[in-house]
Amino acid sequence: MKSAATISAILAIAPVASWAQPQPDADRYAYGPGMMWWGGGWAMIFGPLFMILFFVVLVAAVLPLARWLGGPGAVPTHHSLPGRTPLDILKERFARGEIDKNEFEERRRVLGE
């Protein structure tokens, strides 16, 4: 029975003993001349470039999504050109088939032409 107690005591102390050992790469993260430059500093250029690229991709993804979620009323589809009269607009709507002949005649009469 004495050997079982000895083995359990050794197993209980073994992790603590391994923690006390010095790490072979203890000075790996120490301060020094090559800490952040990685052989001349060329890698430092890519951080800001990737950050700018990330924001460009983010904006390029969000704008179409916002327009899509806004629906068709969010962006005006028909702009009236300068110099167009209400009768010109009425004729265009009739030509596109948005209104029938009776409605066209009635609205033209209301406009006074």
N, C-alpha and C positions, 0 to 999 in steps of 0.2 A: 504494500500500500504506500510505502514511503516513496517509491519511484513514481507513482501516479501523482502525488502531491508535488514532487520535484518537477515533473514534466509540466504540470499546469502552471507552476510558478514561473518557469522559464518562458512558457507561451504567453503569459500575462505581461512579462517584462520585455519580451522581444520587440514589440512595436516601438516602445519608448527608446530602446537602445538604438534602433535604426534611425529614429528621428534625430538623435544626438550626433550622428555622423555628419561631417562637413560635406557639402555638395561639391562635386567635381567642377561645376561651372559657376561657382559662387560669384566670381567677378564678371560674369557675362553681361549683367545689366549695370555695371558701374559706369560712372561718368568718364568720358574720354573724348579724344578728338574725332573719333569716327562714330559717335553715338547716333546721330540722326542723319548724317550726310550720305551714308552708304556709298562711299567711293567717289566723292566729288559733288554730290548734291543734285544729280540729274533726276533722281526720283522725286524730289520736292516739287518739280514742275507739274507733275501729273495730278496732284491733289487739287489745286485750284481749277485745272482744266476739267477734271471730272465733276467738280462741284458746279461749274457753269453748264456743262453738258447735262447734268441732272436737272437743273432748273429749266433749261430749254425744253427738255423732253416733258417735264411736268406741265409747263405752260401749254405746249403743243397738244397734250392729252386733255387738259382741263377745258380749254376753250371750245373745242367741238362738243365735248360732253355738256357744257353749259348751254350751248346753242340747241343741242338735241333735247335737253330737259326743259328748256324754255318754251318749246313748241313753236308752231308756225307764227304765232302772234308776236314773238319776241323780236323778230327781224322783219321790218316792213318789206313787203314784196313788190308793191307798186309805187313808183314815184312819179308824181306828175311833172312833166317837163314844163319849163317856163314858156308862156305864150299859148298854152293849150286852154281851150275854152271848155265849159261844161258840156257843150254840144259835141265837141270832139271826143270827149271821154264817153259820152253816151253812144256815139257811133261805134267806137271801139268795142264797147261791151256788147252791142248788138252784133257786130261782126264776129266776135268770139263765141256767140251763142249763149251768153249769160242771161240775156233777156229776150223775150219773143217780140213779134212785130207790134202787137197791141200795146205792150208795156212801153216799147220804144216810142210809139206815136203819142201815147198819153204823157210821157215824161217830156217829150219834145214840145208838146203843147203847153205844159206847165212852165217850161223854161221860156216860153214866149217866142219861139222861132218856128 
